[in-house]
């Protein structure tokens, strides 16, 4: 929360990243993936470059994150990276979602809506 700063833009960005992180975690739980916390981390750190106003690769090199998290954040690789790609596609309403079936899309929307609500509630508590 400290990274959100005092500007409206950074608060909105951090709210988006909190919702993205929670959506990644919820979808991972729904799909029974191991390490849902890692999926949360991927969602949260997906915008670290915008929050910190620095190069993402450089920032990630400063952190001690696992290789699968780094690959997800830098190359959208692995389960975490693919899931992040779909969550971002959902946020931006891109054609990336066309490759999913109806049930997968509905699950994404449900988890994303729950994540937005969760992030808004959490942010309002501060």
N, C-alpha and C positions, 0 to 999 in steps of 0.2 A: 504494500500500500504506500510505503514511503516513496517508491519510484513514481507513483502517480503524480506527485508534486501538487502544485496549486493551480495550474492552468486548466481551463475547461477542456482543452484538446487532450492533454495527458490523462485527465480523468476519464474521458470518453474512450481513449485508447486502452487504458488499463481495464476499464469495464468490459470492453470487447475481448481483451485477452483473458480475463477471468472467465467470461462466458465460453470462450473457445476452449480453454483448458478444461472446464467442467464438462463441456459437451464431449470432448475427446475421452475423458475419464468415464462418463456415463455409457458411451457407445462401447468402450472396451469392456466394461462390466457386463453390458447386455450381450456382447459377443463371447463372454467368458474368456477373455484374453488375460494372460498373466501380466502382472505389473501395471494395474490401472493407474497407479501413482505416476509411473513413467509417462503414460499418455497425457496425464494432467500437466506434467512438466513440459512436455513437447508443446502442448497448446499454449501454455503460459509464456514460454520462452520464444515462441514463434515470432513475436514482435519485439524481441529484446533490442534489435538494432534501432527501431523507431523510438522506443522508450529511452534508450541511452544515447541516441544520436551518434552511433559509432558503427563500424563495420561488424556484421554478424559473425563472420569467421574469426576475426580478432577477439571479439567478446567471448565466443564459445571456447576459444583456446585458453582464456583466462579462468574458465570454470572447470571443475572436475566432473564432467558428465560422462556417462557411459557412451560407448561407440554407437550403439543403436539410437540413442537420443541425438547425438551429433549428426548421424546420417539422416535421421528424420528431419532435423531442422535445416540442414544445409542442402540436402538433395532430395527430400521427400521420399526416402527409401525405407524399405521394411514395412512392417505392419503399422508402426507408429507414424511413419511418413505418409503412407497411403491414407490412413485415417485422417491425419491432419489435412491432407489435400482435399478430401471430401468435405470436411467441416468448412474449410475456406471456400470451397466451391458453393456450398450451401449459403454461406454468408453473402457471397458475391453473385449468386444465382447464375453460375456459368454452366456451360454444356457438359462439364466434367461429370455431372450427375446422371447424364443420359446412359452411361454404361451400367448403372445399377438397376436392379429390379424394383418394382413398386413397394414391396415389403421393406427393402433396405432403405429406400428413400423415406418412407413413412417413419421408420425407426430413427433415422437421422433427424428428421424434423421434430419428432417427439422429444428426443434427447436434447436437441438444440433449444427448443422452447423451455424445457425444464432448466437448462443451464442458464439461459437469459434471466429467468425468474430468480434463480439462486444467486447469480452474480449481482443483480439489482438489489436483492434483499441484503446481501452481505455488504455491499457498498453503502447502503442506507444506514447500516448500523454504525458506520464510522463517522 
